[in-house]
Structures are given as C-alpha cells and as structure tokens.
Amino acid sequence: MGLGKTIMTLSLFDHLNKVYKLRGPYLILAPLTTLEHWKKIADEWTSLNSILYYDPSSAEGRSEIRYWEWFYTDVTYKG
C-alpha cells in the first residue's frame, strides 16, 4: 500500500534544491530492493539529475563502486 513516502521525501529534496539552493549531498539509506525504485521516481518527479545508483549484484556495478567510492589518499606522502 503506497503512502507516498518516496514522493514526499524526494519532493523535499527538490524543494531544498530549488528554493533554498541547498544542493546536498543527500544520502538515502534504504534496502537494496527499493533503491532502484527511488532512482526511477526521482528521475520522473524531480529535476535532481545527480543520482548515482550502482547495483552491487552485477559485476559492472561492483567495479564502478570500487573505482569511484573506494579510494585512499595518503596525505603524509609528499611527491
């Protein structure tokens, strides 16, 4: 039974972005089964165009996560 929680949350993010110029980042923590739905709804209902979703169940998604999210910079090393 849909209560509109996804739409209300994404419209709040869109409102913060448009009216108050708060660009984020906004972190959504949800079960993996619902994240793809969140992305689809955000694309349809808002103008937020910076949503990243990497499906960790596919090899391509895991390689994207490793490339973009797992990095380490040693700040003590110079040169």
N, C-alpha and C positions, 0 to 999 in steps of 0.2 A: 504494500500500500504506500504510494508515494505521498509524502507530506511536503515536498518542496524544499527540503533542507539544502540540497545541492544548488538549486537555483538561487535561494536566498543568500547562501554563502558567496557564490560567485558574483552575484549582483552587488554584494557589499564590497568585494574586492574591486569590481569595476567602478563603483561609486567613489571609493577612496582614490582610485587612479584618476578619474576624470575631474572630480570636484576639488579634491584636496591635493592633487598632484603627488600622491604617495605611490610611487611606482613599485614598492615592495623591496625585497622579495617576500612572497607569501609562501609559506610551507604548508602543504596539505598532507596530513598523515591519515591514511585510510588503508583498509585491506586492499591487497593487490587486485582482488576481483572487482573493485569499484573504481580504481584509478583510471582505467580506460574510459569508463562512462563519464567521469568527471571531465576528462580532456575533451570528449565529444561534446558535452553540454557547454563547456566554456567556449569552444570554437563556435557553436551555434548561437549562444545567447549574449556573449560579451565581445568587446573589442580587445581583450587581452590576447596578445599574439606571442607571448614568450613562454608558453607552457611546454615543458620538457617532460616526456614520459618515455622511459626506457623499459621495455618489457624484459625482466630478468630471466624469463623462462626460455628466451631464444638466445642463440649464440651471438647474434648481431647486437642485441640489447646489452648483453654482458660485456662485450668488447667496447661498446660506447661508454658504459659506466666506468670501465677501467681506464679508458682514455681521458674522459672529461672529469671524473669525480675523484679518482684515486691518484693523487699526486702528492709529492713531498718535496719541499724546497729546504735545503739545509742553509739556514741563514748565517751559520757560523763559518761556512766555507766561502772564501773570497777568491775570485778569479776564475 
